Amino acid sequence: MILNYSWAVWLAWLLGAFFVVDGVLNLVGIKPVKNSFKRWNLPSWFHLFNGLVQLVTGLLVLWYPTRPLGLLLGALICLAIFAILARHRDWGHFPPSVILLIVILVDAWGLRLI
């Protein structure tokens, strides 16, 4: 029964869905994403690379045997985002990334991975 899963499993599914949707949006190359990447002086193809990495991350998080690897990759993505934002002093984009990292860490803790 689906209701018998722990909150950490539900959170992992939400994180996986988030990364899959975000990956697809990056692959499609919606204008706000492309504009942000351009503002940060990233190559024009970066949205494709980012989308693929996020899509893979989401799929890894969704599949139980690879969930720890997916959560680790998600945390590394957050750290890369922090580096880009700090380099360009784009402090307004920090809060969502910090929240995402906290949610990943809480889920890893809930799944007893850390």
N, C-alpha and C positions, 0 to 999 in steps of 0.2 A: 504494500500500500504506500502510495506516494507521501502521505502525511506522516509516516513513521521516520522520515529522514531528519537528521539534526539540523539546527539552524546553520551550522557551518557548511553543510552540504548545500543547503538552499542558497547561502551566500556565494558559494563557489559557482553555482549555476548562474546566479545573477552576474557575477564577475565575468564568467565565460561569455555570457550573452552580450555584456557590455563591450568586451574586446572584439567579439565577432562583428557587432554592429559598427563599432568605431573603425574596424579594419575595412569593412565594406565601404563606409563613407570616405575613408582615405583613398581606397582604390578607385572609387568613382571620381574623386578629385573635386569635391564640392568647393565652391569659391572661397568661403571663409578659411578653410584649411589651406588652400593654395596661397591665399593672401598672407596668412601667418607664416608659412614656410618661406615665402618670398621676403617678408620683413626680417626674418632671421637669417637671411642669406644662404638658405639651403638650396641645393640644386633642384631644377624643375621636376626631376624624376623622383624626388624624395618621397612624395606622397604615395607612390607605388610601393617603394621599399617599406615605408612605415605601415602602410595598409596590409602588406603581406605579413610582416612581423606581428602585427596586432591580431590579424586573423588566425595565424598559427598559434599565438598565445591563447586566444579564446578557445580554440579547439582543444589545446592541451589541457586547459583548465576544466573543460566540460567532460573530458574522458578520465574516469577515475584513476587508471594506472599511471597517467602522465600528469595528474593534477599538481604534484609538488614541483615538477619542472615548469609547468605553466605559471604557477604562482611566482616562482623564482624569476622567470622571464618577465612577468608583469612588473615585479619590483625593480628589475634592471631597467625596464623601459621608463619607469618613474624617475630613476636616478639620471638617466640620459636627458629626460625632459628638464629636470632641475638644472643640469649643466647648461643646456641651451638657454633656458630662461635667465639664469644668472649671468651668463656671458653677455646677453643682450639687455640685461637689466629690465626685463619684462615681468615685474613683480605682480602685476594684476592676474597673471595666469598661474601663479604659484598655488593658491588655495585649492583649486580642484585637483591638482596633481598630488598635493599633500594628503588630501582626503582619500584619493585613490590608493596611495601607498599605505595609509593607515588601515583602510578596509582590507587590503591584501594581507597585511600583517595580522590583523585580527582573525581573518579567515584561516591563515596558516596556523595560528595559535589554536583556534577552535578545532582544527583538524589534527591537532597534536603533532604538527610538523616542526614547530619551534618551541 
